[in-house]
Amino acid sequence: MHVTRLKDAAPYHPPLHHGCAALRLQGFEAGPADFAWTGLSHILPGGGADMDAGPLGKIYVVTAGEVTVRLADNTAQTLGVYDSCFIPAGEAREVRNNGNMVASMIVIMPYPAQNPQAPA
């Protein structure tokens, strides 16, 4: 078993994100998870991620506040505490905190094909 304590989680900087603080909980530099990595994003009011279509699917689980996820076709869903969504590979999405409180969200993603395992 590999444990990452929140106090020890290292920050990382996802591209196209603003008004966010992201912490790596598992995988990559945070531990030896061999199939996916997990992050925790704290999103300030007005913050989020710009519209982008990534090459890998991802799962979002909101743990505090509300987060609105908008797709390229302009459909949107607002996720509250313990709501989750799956974004398939290649589907463009935008993430926004439209509220006045900090929102927090767990992000789970597989490793890129060229790096299928976390570094030791």
N, C-alpha and C positions, 0 to 999 in steps of 0.2 A: 504494500500500500504506500502511496505517496501523498502526503498531506501538504497543502499550501495554506498557511494561515493568512488571513486577510491583511494583517499587519506587515507581512512579508511579500505580498503580491507586488510585482514590478509593473510600473506603468509602461504602456506602449502607445504608439501614435498611429491610429488607422488613417489611411489616406481619405481625403475628401470629407473629413469630420471636422466640426467646429463646435465650440462650446461644450466639449466633452472631455472627460477624464476617463481613460480606459486602463484597466488592470488585467494582467494575465493571471488567471487562476490555475490553469492546467495546460500542459503542452508547451512546445517550443522551449524557451528558457525557464519556464515554470515547472517542468517535470517531464517524466518519461511517457506520458500518454502516447499510445502508438497508433491511434485511429482518428483522433480529433483533438482540437484545442478548445479551451473555454476562456472567455473573457467576461469582465464585468464593466459595463459602461455607465457612468454617471453623466446625465445630460442636463445641462442648465436650461432654464426657460429660453426658448428661441433657438436653442442649439439642436444639433442633429447631424445627419449625413446627407450629402448631396445625392441627387439622382445618379445612380450608377448600376450597371449590370455586371456582377462578378462572375467568374468562371466556375464558382463552387456554390452549392446550396448552403443555406444557413438557417439556424433556428434562433428565434428571439423569445425570451421569457421575461416579461416585465415584473420587477420585484418591488417597485415603488413608483408612485405617480402614474402618469399616462404618457403614452408614446403613440403618435400617429404615423402609420406606414402607408405611403402613397405609391402606387404603381405607375408605370409609364402611360397607361390608358386613363389616368386620373382617378381611378377608383382608390378609395382610402378606407382604412380601418383604424379606429382608435383602440389601442390595447390598454387595459387597466391591470391592476395588480394580479399576478398569476395567470393572465392571459398570455397566449403564445401564438406564434405563427412560424410557418416554414416558407422560406423564399427559395424557389428552385434555382439551380444554376442558370445563368443567362437572363433571369428576369430582373429588369431594372426596378429599383425601389429608392425611395427617399424616406428618411426617418426624421421626425421633428417632435420636439417637446413644445407643444402649443400652450401649455399651462404655465402657472406662476410658481410651481414648486419643482425642485430637482426630481428628475425621473431616473430610475436605475433599471438596467436591463442586462440579463445574462445573454451572451452570444456563444453559440456552439457551431463550430465549422470543422469539416474534414481538412486534412493537410492537402496542400497542392500536390498534384501527381508527381512533380519533380522532387518533392520532399515529403515522402509518405510517412516519415517518422520524425518525432521530435529529436533534436540533437541530444546526445547523452550528457 
